[in-house]
């Protein structure tokens, strides 16, 4: 596990800045209680405090500076944002939709799902890609934040231009799927202190730190995903990873594409760039990374259902799958680390001496000159 005093100081400063902004926002909110949301929500700045209700947004909403647009405080709430409506924040402050601690078994959906909140959320067995008619949440500090348990967030076309698209914070047993989170200043998806949650059918492109970042989060499952083109274009050195398992253990990452990111397709360890606002306090052990394409895209990409840009040239990804020193007992198996082309540096990289207790098996990596050390090669 690597870290630097400079990077740590910068991250602490970023966290302090975010905390200051949030404290100011909460203080402003406490001065005057927010109005209660009506069943059809017509404007930002309301809260839901009665359990078991269904609420609908049918038109575009705009939030004022440093506010929560829709604050869910009650359990078993269903919020449906329909008609491809867009909720827009102000200068990347505030939160689009906040599901507070205790508002368990709630649903936040970017289309109409007939007002049903499942008692035990579970993802569908196969892909269910976004098709372009779902809602959008743009230009907030956090697009959707979930602090509660057993919550479902699904079907959003654009969670773009925020600092973080979706944040699960100190939550458990949540389900997130069928969404796109692009061009966010930190990450499309962040799990911070989150356990036993399921992330499926999501795309995260052109985010500055990572497509998906798991920090101090254990026993989560991520599958059917695309994390590509994540890069900090303002950085002097390459910054930006597809998926980061940072201080996180016993997670499953499977069946996805994590290609043409600036640094790594998949990083098991600490992102030490100054842009990552989270401290890396623990090792990343017992993770499974399987069936992931982690090579370099060739040609021009873009113009899919998630991304407006029709042609985006990719950065040169340094490494396909990278396990840092001190992170052990991980299984890296059946990945295509050179798909569709080799990475600039290495396709497979383990910083531990003789790979420690990490298992590397049945991966495709082109040739031995593209892996290090040799224990990352197939047995």
Secondary structure per residue as TSV (DSSP state, phi and psi in degrees):
chain	resnum	aa	ss	phi	psi
A	1	X	-	360.0	120.6
A	2	X	-	-107.6	149.0
A	3	X	-	-158.6	164.4
A	4	X	-	-135.9	149.0
A	5	X	H	-60.1	-38.9
A	6	X	H	-64.7	-46.9
A	7	X	H	-64.5	-39.1
A	8	X	H	-65.4	-42.4
A	9	X	H	-61.9	-41.6
A	10	X	H	-65.5	-41.6
A	11	X	H	-64.3	-41.5
A	12	X	H	-61.8	-38.7
A	13	X	H	-65.2	-40.3
A	14	X	H	-65.9	-41.1
A	15	X	H	-64.5	-41.6
A	16	X	H	-62.7	-40.2
A	17	X	H	-63.2	-44.3
A	18	X	H	-64.2	-39.7
A	19	X	H	-65.3	-38.5
A	20	X	H	-63.0	-43.9
A	21	X	H	-63.5	-41.5
A	22	X	H	-68.5	-40.0
A	23	X	H	-61.1	-42.8
A	24	X	H	-62.2	-39.1
A	25	X	H	-65.3	-44.5
A	26	X	H	-67.1	-37.5
A	27	X	H	-63.5	-40.8
A	28	X	H	-64.8	-38.3
A	29	X	H	-69.5	-33.7
A	30	X	H	-72.3	-20.1
A	31	X	H	-67.4	-29.4
A	32	X	S	-145.5	120.0
A	33	X	-	-61.3	139.8
A	34	X	-	-71.5	146.5
A	35	X	E	-67.1	157.4
A	36	X	E	-78.3	137.0
A	37	X	-	-67.5	139.4
A	38	X	-	-83.6	166.6
A	39	X	S	-60.8	-34.2
A	40	X	B	-105.5	112.1
A	41	X	-	-83.6	122.5
A	42	X	-	-105.5	-9.3
A	43	X	S	-161.9	164.6
A	44	X	S	-77.9	163.4
A	45	X	S	94.2	20.3
A	46	X	E	-114.1	164.0
A	47	X	E	-128.1	151.1
A	48	X	E	-108.5	115.2
A	49	X	-	-126.1	9.5
A	50	X	S	-112.4	124.4
A	51	X	T	-70.4	151.8
A	52	X	T	82.7	10.6
A	53	X	-	-95.2	162.2
A	54	X	E	-114.8	130.0
A	55	X	E	-127.9	145.8
A	56	X	E	-132.7	137.2
A	57	X	E	-108.4	122.8
A	58	X	-	-113.0	-4.9
A	59	X	S	-143.9	170.4
A	60	X	-	-65.5	140.7
A	61	X	E	-125.1	149.8
A	62	X	E	-129.3	129.3
A	63	X	-	-95.0	149.7
A	64	X	-	-83.6	176.7
A	65	X	T	-60.1	131.4
A	66	X	T	56.6	42.1
A	67	X	-	-121.0	160.9
A	68	X	E	-91.7	123.4
A	69	X	E	-67.9	-55.4
A	70	X	E	-129.2	120.3
A	71	X	E	-111.0	111.3
A	72	X	E	-95.6	114.4
A	73	X	-	-111.9	-8.5
A	74	X	S	-112.6	144.5
A	75	X	S	-72.0	163.9
A	76	X	S	57.2	34.2
A	77	X	-	-91.5	141.1
A	78	X	E	-116.1	121.0
A	79	X	E	-114.6	119.1
A	80	X	E	-115.2	121.5
A	81	X	E	-105.4	105.2
A	82	X	-	-111.0	179.2
A	83	X	T	62.7	29.0
A	84	X	T	53.3	35.2
A	85	X	-	-68.4	154.7
A	86	X	E	-120.7	130.8
A	87	X	E	-105.7	121.4
A	88	X	E	-117.1	131.6
A	89	X	-	-92.0	-171.6
A	90	X	B	-122.8	113.9
A	91	X	T	55.3	39.0
A	92	X	T	55.5	43.1
A	93	X	B	-120.9	163.9
A	94	X	S	71.3	-169.9
A	95	X	E	-132.5	135.7
A	96	X	E	-67.3	-61.4
A	97	X	E	-130.2	126.1
A	98	X	E	-115.2	124.1
A	99	X	E	-105.7	104.8
A	100	X	-	-76.8	161.4
A	101	X	T	-54.8	131.7
A	102	X	T	98.9	-17.0
A	103	X	-	-86.8	54.5
A	104	X	T	-71.0	159.3
A	105	X	T	58.5	33.5
A	106	X	-	-98.6	165.1
A	107	X	E	-130.3	133.3
A	108	X	E	-121.6	113.5
A	109	X	E	-127.2	144.1
A	110	X	S	-91.1	17.8
A	111	X	S	-158.9	178.2
A	112	X	-	-81.6	126.4
A	113	X	-	-123.6	29.8
A	114	X	T	62.5	30.6
A	115	X	T	61.5	33.8
A	116	X	-	-109.0	130.1
A	117	X	-	-113.2	108.1
A	118	X	-	-67.1	138.8
A	119	X	S	-69.2	-25.0
A	120	X	S	-139.1	87.4
A	121	X	-	-60.9	139.6
A	122	X	-	-147.9	142.2
A	123	X	-	-74.8	158.2
A	124	X	-	-68.6	161.1
A	125	X	S	-73.0	-19.4
A	126	X	S	-134.8	-180.0
A	127	X	-	-61.6	146.6
A	128	X	-	-144.1	71.4
A	129	X	-	-66.1	153.9
A	130	X	-	-63.2	138.5
A	131	X	-	-113.8	-1.4
A	132	X	S	108.0	-3.4
A	133	X	-	-107.6	10.0
A	134	X	S	-88.9	173.2
A	135	X	E	-76.4	170.1
A	136	X	E	-133.9	144.9
A	137	X	E	-133.6	118.9
A	138	X	E	-130.3	148.2
A	139	X	S	68.5	32.5
A	140	X	S	-106.6	169.0
A	141	X	S	-62.3	-46.7
A	142	X	E	-134.0	126.5
A	143	X	E	-64.3	-58.8
A	144	X	E	-131.7	125.6
A	145	X	E	-118.3	130.4
A	146	X	E	-120.5	118.7
A	147	X	-	-109.2	0.2
A	148	X	S	-102.5	175.2
A	149	X	S	-106.8	155.0
A	150	X	S	56.8	41.5
A	151	X	-	-103.5	144.6
A	152	X	E	-110.4	128.7
A	153	X	E	-124.5	121.5
A	154	X	E	-157.3	156.9
A	155	X	E	67.0	69.6
A	156	X	E	-128.2	133.5
A	157	X	E	-82.8	-41.3
A	158	X	E	-137.6	110.6
A	159	X	-	-110.5	72.4
A	160	X	-	-118.2	156.8
A	161	X	S	69.3	16.8
A	162	X	S	-96.0	-179.1
A	163	X	S	-76.5	-45.5
A	164	X	E	-130.6	132.8
A	165	X	E	-69.9	-61.5
A	166	X	E	-129.4	131.9
A	167	X	E	-123.8	122.8
A	168	X	E	-103.6	116.6
A	169	X	E	-120.4	116.9
A	170	X	S	50.7	43.7
A	171	X	-	-116.4	170.5
A	172	X	B	-148.9	151.6
A	173	X	S	58.5	33.3
A	174	X	-	-90.0	160.3
A	175	X	E	-129.0	127.1
A	176	X	E	-128.7	128.5
A	177	X	E	-166.7	165.9
A	178	X	E	64.0	48.0
A	179	X	E	-147.3	164.6
A	180	X	E	-124.3	135.9
A	181	X	-	-137.4	100.1
A	182	X	-	-124.4	156.9
A	183	X	S	56.5	37.6
A	184	X	-	-94.5	148.7
A	185	X	S	-70.1	-24.6
A	186	X	S	-112.6	-69.9
A	187	X	E	-154.2	155.6
A	188	X	E	-69.4	-41.3
A	189	X	E	-137.6	132.1
A	190	X	E	-128.8	129.4
A	191	X	E	-110.6	116.7
A	192	X	E	-122.4	111.7
A	193	X	S	64.8	32.8
A	194	X	-	-110.9	142.9
A	195	X	B	-130.7	153.3
A	196	X	S	52.1	39.3
A	197	X	-	-110.3	159.9
A	198	X	E	-119.9	127.9
A	199	X	E	-121.8	123.6
A	200	X	E	-142.0	155.1
A	201	X	E	46.8	59.7
A	202	X	E	-131.4	152.8
A	203	X	E	-123.6	135.0
A	204	X	E	-136.9	109.7
A	205	X	E	-124.7	146.8
A	206	X	S	58.4	35.3
A	207	X	-	-92.0	152.7
A	208	X	S	-77.8	-40.2
A	209	X	S	-96.9	-47.9
A	210	X	E	-163.2	155.2
A	211	X	E	-67.8	-51.1
A	212	X	E	-133.6	132.1
A	213	X	E	-126.6	117.5
A	214	X	E	-103.4	120.0
A	215	X	E	-120.7	121.4
A	216	X	S	49.7	45.9
A	217	X	-	-129.0	130.4
A	218	X	B	-127.2	152.6
A	219	X	S	60.8	36.6
A	220	X	-	-102.7	159.4
A	221	X	E	-124.7	126.4
A	222	X	E	-123.2	125.4
A	223	X	E	-151.3	162.5
A	224	X	E	52.3	64.7
A	225	X	E	-131.3	158.7
A	226	X	E	-133.3	117.3
A	227	X	E	-127.8	99.0
A	228	X	E	-134.3	158.2
A	229	X	-	62.5	24.7
A	230	X	-	-84.4	118.6
A	231	X	-	-159.7	146.8
A	232	X	-	-95.1	98.5
A	233	X	T	-67.0	-18.3
A	234	X	T	-85.2	-12.1
A	235	X	-	-79.0	145.6
A	236	X	S	-70.6	-45.4
A	237	X	S	-98.1	157.7
A	238	X	-	-58.2	126.7
A	239	X	-	-134.9	140.5
A	240	X	-	127.2	122.7
A	241	X	E	-123.8	156.6
A	242	X	E	-70.0	-66.0
A	243	X	E	-129.4	134.1
A	244	X	E	-119.7	123.0
A	245	X	E	-103.4	92.4
A	246	X	E	-109.3	115.6
A	247	X	S	56.8	32.2
A	248	X	-	-129.1	138.3
A	249	X	-	-132.4	157.9
A	250	X	S	58.6	35.9
A	251	X	-	-99.4	155.6
A	252	X	E	-115.7	123.6
A	253	X	E	-121.9	112.0
A	254	X	E	-147.5	151.2
A	255	X	E	58.3	74.2
A	256	X	E	-159.9	178.5
A	257	X	E	-124.9	122.7
A	258	X	-	-134.5	82.4
A	259	X	-	-127.5	154.4
A	260	X	S	54.0	40.1
A	261	X	-	-92.3	162.7
A	262	X	S	-67.2	-40.4
A	263	X	S	-104.6	-74.3
A	264	X	E	-130.3	145.3
A	265	X	E	-65.6	-51.4
A	266	X	E	-131.3	127.1
A	267	X	E	-115.9	118.3
A	268	X	E	-100.4	97.6
A	269	X	S	149.7	-155.8
A	270	X	-	-101.8	130.5
A	271	X	-	-82.7	110.2
A	272	X	-	-93.2	8.3
A	273	X	S	-69.3	149.5
A	274	X	T	-64.3	-18.4
A	275	X	T	-76.9	-17.4
A	276	X	-	-81.2	114.4
A	277	X	-	-81.9	0.8
A	278	X	S	-105.4	138.8
A	279	X	-	-75.4	148.5
A	280	X	-	-103.9	98.3
A	281	X	-	-99.7	-12.6
A	282	X	S	-135.4	164.6
A	283	X	-	-76.2	163.8
A	284	X	-	-113.8	100.5
A	285	X	-	-124.0	157.4
A	286	X	S	60.6	28.0
A	287	X	-	-87.3	153.4
A	288	X	E	-117.7	121.5
A	289	X	E	-117.5	111.6
A	290	X	E	-138.9	147.3
A	291	X	E	54.2	51.2
A	292	X	E	-118.4	129.6
A	293	X	E	-84.2	119.8
A	294	X	-	-133.5	40.2
A	295	X	S	-105.9	-158.1
A	296	X	B	-104.1	124.6
A	297	X	-	-72.3	140.4
A	298	X	-	-107.1	150.0
A	299	X	S	81.8	-146.9
A	300	X	E	-117.5	137.6
A	301	X	E	-126.5	169.2
A	302	X	-	124.5	176.1
A	303	X	-	79.4	21.1
A	304	X	S	-85.5	-170.3
A	305	X	S	-63.5	-24.3
A	306	X	S	-90.6	-33.1
A	307	X	-	-110.0	126.0
A	308	X	-	-69.1	-36.0
A	309	X	-	-66.1	127.7
A	310	X	S	-86.8	-16.7
A	311	X	-	-147.9	114.7
A	312	X	E	-127.0	121.5
A	313	X	E	-80.2	136.4
A	314	X	-	-82.6	149.6
A	315	X	-	-72.7	170.8
A	316	X	-	-93.6	104.1
A	317	X	-	-65.7	133.0
A	318	X	S	-75.5	-52.0
A	319	X	E	-131.9	148.8
A	320	X	E	-75.5	-71.7
A	321	X	E	-124.2	126.4
A	322	X	E	-130.2	120.5
A	323	X	E	-108.4	125.0
A	324	X	-	-84.9	163.3
A	325	X	T	-61.3	138.5
A	326	X	T	92.4	-9.7
A	327	X	-	-103.1	121.6
A	328	X	-	-135.6	168.1
A	329	X	S	60.7	28.0
A	330	X	-	-90.2	151.5
A	331	X	E	-113.4	119.6
A	332	X	E	-116.6	104.2
A	333	X	E	-140.6	143.1
A	334	X	S	58.6	34.3
A	335	X	-	-97.4	156.8
A	336	X	B	-110.4	88.6
A	337	X	T	-79.7	-6.7
A	338	X	T	-117.1	22.4
A	339	X	S	-100.8	129.2
A	340	X	S	-83.8	-8.7
A	341	X	B	-143.2	165.2
A	342	X	-	-63.2	151.8
A	343	X	-	-79.0	163.9
A	344	X	S	-64.0	-39.1
A	345	X	S	-103.4	-84.1
A	346	X	E	-130.2	148.9
A	347	X	E	-81.7	-37.8
A	348	X	E	-131.0	132.2
A	349	X	E	-144.6	126.6
A	350	X	E	-126.7	119.8
A	351	X	-	-81.4	-4.8
A	352	X	S	-82.1	145.3
A	353	X	G	-62.2	125.3
A	354	X	G	52.3	30.6
A	355	X	G	65.2	6.4
A	356	X	T	49.8	-128.0
A	357	X	T	-102.5	16.8
A	358	X	-	-74.4	144.0
A	359	X	E	-110.3	120.6
A	360	X	E	-114.9	119.0
A	361	X	E	-151.8	142.3
A	362	X	S	58.2	31.5
A	363	X	-	-94.0	150.9
A	364	X	B	-101.5	124.8
A	365	X	-	-140.4	8.5
A	366	X	S	80.8	-73.5
A	367	X	-	-156.2	164.6
A	368	X	G	-62.6	-26.0
A	369	X	G	-69.5	-10.1
A	370	X	G	-106.3	13.3
A	371	X	E	-132.6	155.2
A	372	X	E	-159.0	135.5
A	373	X	S	-73.9	-171.4
A	374	X	G	-65.9	-19.0
A	375	X	G	-67.1	-14.0
A	376	X	G	-77.5	-15.5
A	377	X	S	-72.3	160.7
A	378	X	-	-61.2	139.4
A	379	X	-	-68.2	360.0
